Amino acid sequence: MAGVGEPDLIVRPGASPHGYALRPSEARAVQQADLVVWMGEELTPWLEKPLSSLSGDARHIALLEQPATARLGYRDLAHDDHEDHDDHDDHKEHADHETQGDKGHDDHAQAAHDDHDGDHDHSGTDPHAWLDPGNASVWLSLLAEELAGLDPDHADRYRANAAEAQARLAELTVQIAAELQPMQGKPFIAFHDAYQYFERPFGLTLAGTVSLGDASSPSPARLAHLREEVVEEGVTCAFSEPQYNTALIETAVEGTGAAIFVLDPLGAGLEPGPELYPQVLRDMAASFAACAAR
């Protein structure tokens, strides 16, 4: 929309997308919108009702529901047996398949998770699809065409902006792939299972997670098992998230020599705007590269 207008942001920076109460100004933005873009109910189940009641005749685009979107099913990390999870090929299918097991999920607030857990089906599509830059490129074309249809006078501008962004994104993807080459085949652990869309295009290997998918507190037995796995698989890196206490990660790797780095899939500390998404990718790549350099 550069040169034409600026979109309104519904969920403010740093907030959990899973559980959220719209401010009056955000509700007004939904009411006045011609086009509402969201990931879909898998990520923001609370948004479905406001869209139906507030947005009138506006177009709704759920990115996860678009046929060209690469979708992955939740992985079953709920058991202590993780022996299959470093086989990266298992996760390269666009997941209309569903993994076994019941996995809860929350990205960035346990309290928010507690409020909406009953509305969330965790056996289907993993909603972190924006971490695949291939999806972002597909969505740029999709949104340019949607905007062109709503505002034909500026159709060429929307399409040109999208093409320019796709070119920059393609270049960034190549750069990240080269930067992360040393990380291939080097297993890591994360706070919870949120990164397979980033792992897949760059050949990364998750060995296990501290928490289950719902970010609930793990049992001492789970932490002990994970510590054993860190030693057995030669894991040298663990990744925390800004919104969670690092104490659990520290406990999981205590005495193993593994270093702790930070991954932020939402760019919680970044300014909203056109550069936020590429910076999220750069920052995640930098964390993995720092791990690879150990």
C-alpha positions as CSV (number, residue, x, y, z in Angstrom):
1,M,0.0,0.0,0.0
2,A,3.1,2.3,0.0
3,G,2.2,5.5,-1.8
4,V,-1.5,4.9,-1.5
5,G,-2.5,4.3,2.1
6,E,-1.5,2.6,5.3
7,P,-3.2,-0.4,6.9
8,D,-4.6,-0.4,10.4
9,L,-3.2,-3.0,12.8
10,I,-5.8,-4.9,14.8
11,V,-3.6,-6.7,17.3
12,R,-1.0,-4.3,18.8
13,P,2.7,-5.2,18.9
14,G,3.8,-7.6,21.6
15,A,0.3,-8.9,22.4
16,S,-0.6,-12.6,22.0
17,P,-2.5,-13.1,18.8
18,H,-4.3,-16.1,20.4
19,G,-6.3,-14.2,23.0
20,Y,-7.0,-10.6,22.7
21,A,-9.7,-8.0,23.5
22,L,-10.2,-5.4,20.8
23,R,-9.8,-1.8,21.9
24,P,-12.6,0.6,20.7
25,S,-10.3,2.1,18.1
26,E,-9.4,-1.4,16.8
27,A,-13.1,-2.3,16.6
28,R,-13.8,0.9,14.6
29,A,-11.0,0.0,12.2
30,V,-12.7,-3.4,11.6
31,Q,-16.0,-1.6,11.1
32,Q,-14.6,0.8,8.5
33,A,-12.4,-1.7,6.6
34,D,-12.9,-2.7,3.0
35,L,-10.5,-5.6,3.4
36,V,-9.6,-7.5,6.6
37,V,-6.5,-9.8,6.4
38,W,-5.9,-12.3,9.2
39,M,-4.1,-15.6,9.5
40,G,-7.3,-17.5,10.3
41,E,-9.1,-19.0,13.3
42,E,-6.3,-21.4,14.0
43,L,-4.2,-18.4,15.2
44,T,-6.9,-16.0,16.4
45,P,-10.1,-17.9,17.2
46,W,-11.5,-14.9,19.1
47,L,-11.5,-12.8,15.9
48,E,-14.1,-14.8,14.0
49,K,-17.1,-13.3,15.8
50,P,-16.0,-9.7,15.6
51,L,-15.4,-10.1,11.9
52,S,-18.9,-11.4,11.4
53,S,-20.5,-8.7,13.6
54,L,-18.4,-5.6,12.9
55,S,-17.0,-5.7,9.4
56,G,-20.2,-5.7,7.4
57,D,-19.5,-6.1,3.7
58,A,-15.8,-6.0,4.0
59,R,-13.7,-8.7,2.3
60,H,-12.1,-11.2,4.6
61,I,-8.9,-13.0,3.7
62,A,-7.8,-15.8,6.0
63,L,-4.3,-16.5,4.8
64,L,-4.1,-20.0,6.1
65,E,-7.2,-20.9,4.0
66,Q,-5.6,-19.9,0.7
67,P,-4.9,-22.8,-1.6
68,A,-1.4,-21.6,-2.4
69,T,-0.4,-21.4,1.3
70,A,2.0,-24.0,2.4
71,R,0.5,-25.5,5.5
72,L,2.1,-27.9,8.0
73,G,0.3,-30.1,10.6
74,Y,1.2,-29.9,14.2
75,R,4.0,-32.3,15.1
76,D,3.5,-34.7,17.9
77,L,6.0,-33.7,20.5
78,A,3.8,-34.6,23.4
79,H,5.6,-37.8,24.1
80,D,9.0,-38.3,25.6
81,D,10.1,-40.3,22.5
82,H,11.4,-37.7,20.0
83,E,13.4,-40.1,17.8
84,D,11.4,-39.3,14.7
85,H,11.6,-35.5,15.0
86,D,14.9,-34.9,13.5
87,D,13.8,-36.5,10.2
88,H,13.2,-33.3,8.5
89,D,11.6,-34.9,5.4
90,D,8.6,-35.9,7.5
91,H,7.6,-32.2,7.7
92,K,8.0,-31.1,4.1
93,E,4.4,-31.9,3.1
94,H,1.9,-29.2,2.9
95,A,0.0,-30.4,5.8
96,D,-3.5,-31.3,4.9
97,H,-2.4,-34.3,6.9
98,E,-2.9,-34.1,10.7
99,T,-0.3,-35.4,13.1
100,Q,-1.4,-37.7,15.9
101,G,-1.8,-36.6,19.4
102,D,-3.5,-33.6,21.0
103,K,-1.3,-30.6,21.0
104,G,-2.3,-27.4,22.7
105,H,-0.6,-24.2,21.6
106,D,0.1,-20.6,22.6
107,D,2.8,-18.3,21.4
108,H,3.1,-15.5,23.8
109,A,1.0,-15.6,26.9
110,Q,0.0,-18.4,29.2
111,A,-2.9,-16.3,30.6
112,A,-4.2,-15.7,27.1
113,H,-3.9,-19.5,26.4
114,D,-6.0,-20.2,29.5
115,D,-8.7,-17.9,28.3
116,H,-9.1,-19.5,24.9
117,D,-7.9,-23.1,25.1
118,G,-11.3,-24.6,24.6
119,D,-11.7,-22.8,21.2
120,H,-8.4,-24.0,19.7
121,D,-8.0,-27.3,17.7
122,H,-4.4,-28.3,18.0
123,S,-4.5,-31.5,16.0
124,G,-4.7,-29.7,12.7
125,T,-2.8,-26.9,11.0
126,D,0.1,-25.2,12.7
127,P,-0.7,-21.5,12.2
128,H,2.9,-20.2,12.3
129,A,2.9,-20.1,8.4
130,W,4.3,-16.6,8.2
131,L,7.7,-18.0,9.2
132,D,8.0,-19.5,5.7
133,P,9.2,-16.7,3.4
134,G,7.7,-18.7,0.5
135,N,4.3,-18.1,2.0
136,A,5.0,-14.4,2.4
137,S,5.8,-14.2,-1.3
138,V,2.5,-15.9,-2.2
139,W,0.6,-13.6,0.1
140,L,2.1,-10.5,-1.5
141,S,0.6,-11.4,-4.9
142,L,-2.7,-12.4,-3.3
143,L,-3.1,-9.1,-1.4
144,A,-2.0,-7.0,-4.3
145,E,-4.8,-8.5,-6.4
146,E,-7.3,-8.0,-3.6
147,L,-6.3,-4.4,-3.3
148,A,-6.3,-3.9,-7.0
149,G,-9.9,-5.2,-7.2
150,L,-11.0,-2.8,-4.4
151,D,-9.1,0.2,-5.8
152,P,-8.6,-0.2,-9.5
153,D,-7.2,3.3,-9.9
154,H,-4.1,2.2,-8.0
155,A,-3.9,-1.4,-9.2
156,D,-0.5,-0.9,-10.9
157,R,1.0,0.6,-7.7
158,Y,-0.2,-2.3,-5.6
159,R,1.2,-4.9,-8.0
160,A,4.5,-3.0,-8.4
161,N,4.9,-2.7,-4.6
162,A,4.2,-6.5,-4.3
163,A,6.8,-7.3,-7.0
164,E,9.4,-5.2,-5.4
165,A,8.8,-6.7,-2.0
166,Q,9.0,-10.2,-3.5
167,A,12.3,-9.5,-5.1
168,R,13.7,-8.2,-1.8
169,L,12.3,-11.3,0.0
170,A,13.8,-13.7,-2.6
171,E,17.2,-12.0,-2.1
172,L,16.9,-12.2,1.7
173,T,15.9,-15.9,1.5
174,V,19.1,-16.7,-0.4
175,Q,21.2,-14.7,2.1
176,I,19.6,-16.5,5.0
177,A,20.1,-19.9,3.4
178,A,23.8,-19.2,3.0
179,E,24.1,-17.9,6.5
180,L,22.4,-21.0,8.0
181,Q,24.3,-23.6,6.0
182,P,26.5,-24.3,9.0
183,M,23.4,-25.0,11.1
184,Q,22.1,-27.8,8.9
185,G,22.3,-31.1,10.7
186,K,22.9,-29.4,14.0
187,P,20.0,-30.3,16.4
188,F,18.6,-27.6,18.7
189,I,15.9,-27.4,21.3
190,A,13.2,-24.7,21.6
191,F,10.9,-23.5,24.3
192,H,7.9,-24.9,22.3
193,D,7.2,-26.1,18.8
194,A,6.7,-22.9,16.8
195,Y,9.4,-22.9,14.1
196,Q,8.9,-25.7,11.6
197,Y,7.9,-23.2,8.9
198,F,11.3,-21.7,9.3
199,E,13.1,-25.0,9.8
200,R,11.8,-26.5,6.5
201,P,13.1,-24.0,3.9
202,F,16.5,-23.7,5.7
203,G,17.1,-27.3,6.6
204,L,17.1,-26.9,10.4
205,T,16.5,-29.8,12.9
206,L,14.4,-29.5,16.1
207,A,15.5,-32.1,18.6
208,G,12.8,-31.3,21.2
209,T,11.0,-28.7,23.2
210,V,10.9,-27.7,26.8
211,S,7.2,-27.2,26.9
212,L,4.4,-29.0,25.1
213,G,2.7,-27.0,22.3
214,D,0.4,-25.2,24.8
215,A,3.4,-23.6,26.5
216,S,2.3,-25.2,29.8
217,S,4.8,-25.8,32.5
218,P,6.7,-29.1,31.9
219,S,7.0,-31.8,34.5
220,P,10.4,-32.4,36.2
221,A,10.4,-35.8,34.5
222,R,10.1,-34.1,31.1
223,L,12.9,-31.7,31.8
224,A,15.1,-34.5,33.0
225,H,14.4,-36.5,29.8
226,L,15.1,-33.5,27.7
227,R,18.4,-32.9,29.4
228,E,19.3,-36.5,28.6
229,E,18.4,-36.0,25.0
230,V,20.5,-32.8,24.8
231,V,23.5,-34.8,25.9
232,E,22.7,-37.9,23.7
233,E,22.2,-35.9,20.6
234,G,25.0,-33.4,21.1
235,V,22.7,-30.4,21.3
236,T,24.7,-27.3,21.8
237,C,22.0,-24.6,21.5
238,A,18.6,-24.0,23.1
239,F,16.2,-21.1,22.2
240,S,14.0,-19.2,24.5
241,E,11.3,-16.6,23.6
242,P,11.1,-13.1,25.0
243,Q,7.7,-13.6,26.5
244,Y,8.7,-16.6,28.6
245,N,10.8,-17.1,31.7
246,T,14.1,-18.5,30.6
247,A,14.4,-20.5,33.9
248,L,12.8,-23.6,32.3
249,I,15.3,-23.5,29.4
250,E,18.1,-23.0,31.8
251,T,17.0,-26.0,33.8
252,A,16.7,-28.2,30.7
253,V,20.3,-27.5,29.6
254,E,21.9,-27.2,33.1
255,G,25.2,-29.0,33.1
256,T,25.1,-29.9,29.4
257,G,27.2,-27.0,28.1
258,A,24.4,-25.9,25.7
259,A,24.1,-22.2,25.2
260,I,20.8,-20.3,25.2
261,F,19.8,-17.9,22.5
262,V,16.5,-16.0,21.8
263,L,13.9,-16.5,19.0
264,D,11.1,-14.0,18.5
265,P,8.6,-15.2,15.8
266,L,6.4,-12.1,16.2
267,G,9.1,-9.4,16.3
268,A,7.6,-8.2,19.6
269,G,10.3,-5.6,20.0
270,L,10.2,-4.2,16.4
271,E,8.3,-1.2,15.1
272,P,5.3,-2.2,12.9
273,G,5.7,-1.3,9.2
274,P,7.0,-2.7,5.9
275,E,10.4,-3.6,7.4
276,L,9.1,-5.6,10.4
277,Y,8.7,-8.9,8.5
278,P,12.1,-9.1,6.9
279,Q,13.7,-8.0,10.2
280,V,11.9,-10.9,12.0
281,L,13.5,-13.3,9.5
282,R,16.9,-11.6,9.8
283,D,16.8,-11.7,13.6
284,M,15.8,-15.4,13.7
285,A,18.5,-16.2,11.2
286,A,21.1,-14.3,13.3
287,S,20.1,-16.3,16.4
288,F,20.5,-19.6,14.5
289,A,23.8,-18.4,13.0
290,A,25.1,-17.6,16.5
291,C,24.3,-21.1,17.5
292,A,26.0,-22.5,14.4
293,A,29.1,-20.6,15.3
294,R,29.6,-22.3,18.7
